[in-house]
Amino acid sequence: MENINSTLPVIEQCNHIPQLLSIKDVGSYTGLSRSTIYEMINEKSDRYDPTFPRKVPLTQVRVVWVASEIAEWINTKIAARTA
């Protein structure tokens, strides 16, 4: 009979998998449009923001963002308003 505790490391590993967000989710959380997000990550754009989290390419056509980085960016913006 298999020991139930033997699965604990797998469960712990799953708890540490970064959450990935689609462009739609990033827009929903930040209140920014898709085009604004892409302008903010484009170094040649007037709207470029070097503090905005970098995208993570999954395939040639699919990109995502790390949820914790988006949350940190939002929290930085919130903190800046009270300064």
DRENSE-742837 format. One record per residue: residue in one letter; x, y, z of N, C-alpha, C in turn. Coordinates in steps of 0.05 Angstrom, whole numbers, plus 5000, padded with zeros to 4 digits. Atoms other than C-alpha are relative to their C-alpha. Example, Ala and Ser with C-alpha at 12.3 -4.5 7.8 and 13.67 -1.06 7.14 Angstrom:
REM residues 2
+------+------+------+------+-------+-------+-------+------+------+------+
! nuba ! n.px ! n.py ! n.pz ! ca.px ! ca.py ! ca.pz ! c.px ! c.py ! c.pz !
+------+------+------+------+-------+-------+-------+------+------+------+
!    A ! 5018 ! 4976 ! 5000 !  5246 !  4910 !  5156 ! 5018 ! 5024 ! 5000 !
!    S ! 4984 ! 4976 ! 4999 !  5273 !  4979 !  5143 ! 4985 ! 5022 ! 5014 !
+------+------+------+------+-------+-------+-------+------+------+------+
This chain:
REM residues 83
+------+------+------+------+-------+-------+-------+------+------+------+
! nuba ! n.px ! n.py ! n.pz ! ca.px ! ca.py ! ca.pz ! c.px ! c.py ! c.pz !
+------+------+------+------+-------+-------+-------+------+------+------+
!    M ! 5017 ! 4976 ! 5000 !  5000 !  5000 !  5000 ! 5018 ! 5025 ! 5000 !
!    E ! 4984 ! 4976 ! 5002 !  5027 !  5068 !  4981 ! 4995 ! 5019 ! 5023 !
!    N ! 5001 ! 4981 ! 4979 !  5042 !  5118 !  5035 ! 4989 ! 5027 ! 4989 !
!    I ! 5012 ! 4975 ! 5010 !  4998 !  5181 !  5026 ! 5021 ! 5023 ! 5001 !
!    N ! 4980 ! 4978 ! 4997 !  5056 !  5225 !  5050 ! 5020 ! 5001 ! 4977 !
!    S ! 4981 ! 5001 ! 5022 !  5097 !  5203 !  4990 ! 4992 ! 5020 ! 4978 !
!    T ! 5009 ! 4981 ! 5020 !  5055 !  5251 !  4947 ! 5005 ! 5029 ! 5009 !
!    L ! 4997 ! 4973 ! 4990 !  5070 !  5311 !  4991 ! 5019 ! 5017 ! 4984 !
!    P ! 4982 ! 4983 ! 5015 !  5131 !  5335 !  4953 ! 4988 ! 5009 ! 4973 !
!    V ! 5013 ! 4992 ! 5026 !  5091 !  5335 !  4887 ! 4980 ! 5022 ! 5005 !
!    I ! 5019 ! 4979 ! 4993 !  5036 !  5376 !  4920 ! 5015 ! 5026 ! 5007 !
!    E ! 4985 ! 4976 ! 4993 !  5087 !  5424 !  4949 ! 5012 ! 5013 ! 4975 !
!    Q ! 4990 ! 4990 ! 5025 !  5118 !  5431 !  4880 ! 4979 ! 5015 ! 4985 !
!    C ! 5022 ! 4987 ! 5014 !  5051 !  5448 !  4850 ! 4993 ! 5027 ! 5012 !
!    N ! 5006 ! 4975 ! 4986 !  5041 !  5503 !  4902 ! 5020 ! 5022 ! 4992 !
!    H ! 4979 ! 4981 ! 5008 !  5105 !  5536 !  4875 ! 5001 ! 5005 ! 4971 !
!    I ! 5001 ! 4994 ! 5029 !  5086 !  5536 !  4802 ! 4990 ! 5028 ! 4996 !
!    P ! 5009 ! 4973 ! 5005 !  5081 !  5608 !  4779 ! 4974 ! 5001 ! 4985 !
!    Q ! 5025 ! 4996 ! 5014 !  5012 !  5631 !  4757 ! 5006 ! 5017 ! 4976 !
!    L ! 4996 ! 4984 ! 5025 !  5012 !  5656 !  4685 ! 4974 ! 5012 ! 4991 !
!    L ! 5023 ! 4985 ! 5009 !  4965 !  5708 !  4658 ! 5000 ! 5006 ! 4971 !
!    S ! 5003 ! 4993 ! 5028 !  4940 !  5719 !  4588 ! 4998 ! 5031 ! 4998 !
!    I ! 5002 ! 4971 ! 5005 !  4938 !  5789 !  4557 ! 4972 ! 5009 ! 5010 !
!    K ! 5027 ! 4993 ! 4991 !  4863 !  5789 !  4572 ! 4999 ! 5003 ! 5030 !
!    D ! 4999 ! 4999 ! 4970 !  4876 !  5774 !  4646 ! 5016 ! 5025 ! 5009 !
!    V ! 4983 ! 4977 ! 4992 !  4931 !  5827 !  4650 ! 4983 ! 5026 ! 4996 !
!    G ! 5017 ! 4977 ! 5005 !  4883 !  5878 !  4620 ! 4978 ! 5002 ! 5021 !
!    S ! 5022 ! 5001 ! 4979 !  4828 !  5857 !  4669 ! 5011 ! 5010 ! 5027 !
!    Y ! 4988 ! 4993 ! 4974 !  4874 !  5864 !  4730 ! 5010 ! 5029 ! 5001 !
!    T ! 4988 ! 4973 ! 5000 !  4907 !  5929 !  4708 ! 4981 ! 5022 ! 4991 !
!    G ! 5018 ! 4980 ! 5011 !  4849 !  5963 !  4674 ! 5011 ! 5013 ! 4974 !
!    L ! 4987 ! 4990 ! 5024 !  4894 !  5974 !  4613 ! 4989 ! 4984 ! 4976 !
!    S ! 5008 ! 5014 ! 5025 !  4874 !  5958 !  4541 ! 5023 ! 4983 ! 4990 !
!    R ! 4980 ! 5017 ! 5013 !  4911 !  5905 !  4501 ! 5021 ! 5017 ! 4985 !
!    S ! 4982 ! 4983 ! 5015 !  4941 !  5959 !  4456 ! 5018 ! 5016 ! 5018 !
!    T ! 4983 ! 4984 ! 4982 !  4965 !  6001 !  4515 ! 5021 ! 4982 ! 5013 !
!    I ! 4980 ! 5018 ! 4988 !  4999 !  5940 !  4547 ! 5023 ! 4995 ! 4980 !
!    Y ! 4979 ! 5005 ! 5020 !  5036 !  5925 !  4482 ! 5016 ! 5026 ! 4995 !
!    E ! 4984 ! 4975 ! 5003 !  5056 !  5999 !  4476 ! 5018 ! 5003 ! 5024 !
!    M ! 4984 ! 4997 ! 4976 !  5081 !  5998 !  4548 ! 5025 ! 4981 ! 5000 !
!    I ! 4977 ! 5018 ! 5000 !  5128 !  5939 !  4533 ! 5017 ! 5004 ! 4975 !
!    N ! 4985 ! 4994 ! 5024 !  5151 !  5967 !  4466 ! 5020 ! 5024 ! 5005 !
!    E ! 4979 ! 4980 ! 4994 !  5217 !  6005 !  4477 ! 4999 ! 5024 ! 4981 !
!    K ! 5001 ! 4979 ! 5019 !  5204 !  6047 !  4415 ! 4975 ! 5018 ! 5003 !
!    S ! 5025 ! 4985 ! 4997 !  5136 !  6072 !  4439 ! 5004 ! 5023 ! 5020 !
!    D ! 5001 ! 4978 ! 4981 !  5123 !  6138 !  4474 ! 4989 ! 4992 ! 5027 !
!    R ! 5012 ! 5010 ! 4976 !  5084 !  6099 !  4525 ! 5016 ! 4978 ! 5014 !
!    Y ! 4983 ! 5021 ! 4989 !  5142 !  6051 !  4541 ! 5003 ! 5005 ! 5030 !
!    D ! 4996 ! 5000 ! 4971 !  5146 !  6035 !  4615 ! 5019 ! 4978 ! 5008 !
!    P ! 4981 ! 5021 ! 4993 !  5209 !  5999 !  4636 ! 4994 ! 4985 ! 5026 !
!    T ! 5008 ! 5014 ! 4975 !  5177 !  5981 !  4703 ! 4978 ! 4979 ! 4995 !
!    F ! 5021 ! 5019 ! 5005 !  5121 !  5941 !  4670 ! 5013 ! 4972 ! 4995 !
!    P ! 4988 ! 5026 ! 5002 !  5134 !  5866 !  4675 ! 5003 ! 4990 ! 4971 !
!    R ! 4995 ! 5010 ! 5027 !  5163 !  5831 !  4615 ! 4983 ! 4976 ! 4994 !
!    K ! 5016 ! 5023 ! 5008 !  5123 !  5781 !  4576 ! 5017 ! 4975 ! 4999 !
!    V ! 4987 ! 5026 ! 5001 !  5140 !  5707 !  4575 ! 4990 ! 4985 ! 4975 !
!    P ! 5009 ! 5014 ! 5024 !  5138 !  5674 !  4506 ! 4997 ! 4970 ! 5006 !
!    L ! 5004 ! 5029 ! 4996 !  5107 !  5604 !  4510 ! 5003 ! 4986 ! 4973 !
!    T ! 4997 ! 5011 ! 5027 !  5104 !  5591 !  4435 ! 5007 ! 5024 ! 4982 !
!    Q ! 4995 ! 4979 ! 5019 !  5116 !  5631 !  4372 ! 4978 ! 5021 ! 5000 !
!    V ! 5022 ! 4981 ! 5001 !  5048 !  5664 !  4379 ! 4987 ! 5005 ! 5026 !
!    R ! 5013 ! 4998 ! 4974 !  5029 !  5657 !  4452 ! 5019 ! 5012 ! 5021 !
!    V ! 4984 ! 4988 ! 4979 !  5056 !  5703 !  4507 ! 4982 ! 5002 ! 5025 !
!    V ! 5014 ! 4997 ! 4974 !  5037 !  5708 !  4581 ! 5017 ! 5017 ! 5018 !
!    W ! 4986 ! 4985 ! 4980 !  5057 !  5747 !  4642 ! 4998 ! 4985 ! 5026 !
!    V ! 4999 ! 5013 ! 4973 !  5076 !  5723 !  4712 ! 4982 ! 5016 ! 5018 !
!    A ! 5020 ! 4986 ! 4983 !  5018 !  5739 !  4759 ! 5013 ! 5015 ! 5023 !
!    S ! 4987 ! 4987 ! 4977 !  5064 !  5756 !  4818 ! 5014 ! 5026 ! 4991 !
!    E ! 4986 ! 4976 ! 5010 !  5102 !  5807 !  4775 ! 4979 ! 5021 ! 4994 !
!    I ! 5021 ! 4981 ! 5006 !  5037 !  5840 !  4752 ! 4989 ! 5011 ! 5027 !
!    A ! 5009 ! 4991 ! 4973 !  5013 !  5842 !  4825 ! 5020 ! 5020 ! 5013 !
!    E ! 4979 ! 4982 ! 4989 !  5079 !  5874 !  4846 ! 4999 ! 5027 ! 4987 !
!    W ! 5001 ! 4975 ! 5015 !  5074 !  5926 !  4791 ! 4975 ! 5016 ! 5009 !
!    I ! 5024 ! 4986 ! 4990 !  5002 !  5943 !  4813 ! 5005 ! 5011 ! 5028 !
!    N ! 4995 ! 4991 ! 4972 !  5023 !  5948 !  4886 ! 5020 ! 5023 ! 5000 !
!    T ! 4982 ! 4977 ! 5002 !  5080 !  5995 !  4866 ! 4985 ! 5025 ! 4992 !
!    K ! 5017 ! 4977 ! 5008 !  5030 !  6040 !  4831 ! 4983 ! 5010 ! 5023 !
!    I ! 5017 ! 4992 ! 4977 !  4985 !  6039 !  4892 ! 5017 ! 5014 ! 5021 !
!    A ! 4982 ! 4987 ! 4980 !  5043 !  6056 !  4938 ! 5009 ! 5027 ! 4991 !
!    A ! 4991 ! 4974 ! 5010 !  5065 !  6113 !  4893 ! 4979 ! 5021 ! 5003 !
!    R ! 5021 ! 4980 ! 4997 !  4998 !  6148 !  4899 ! 4999 ! 5012 ! 5027 !
!    T ! 5001 ! 4989 ! 4972 !  5006 !  6157 !  4974 ! 5025 ! 5014 ! 5007 !
!    A ! 4975 ! 4987 ! 4994 !  5076 !  6183 !  4969 ! 4999 ! 5030 ! 4997 !
+------+------+------+------+-------+-------+-------+------+------+------+
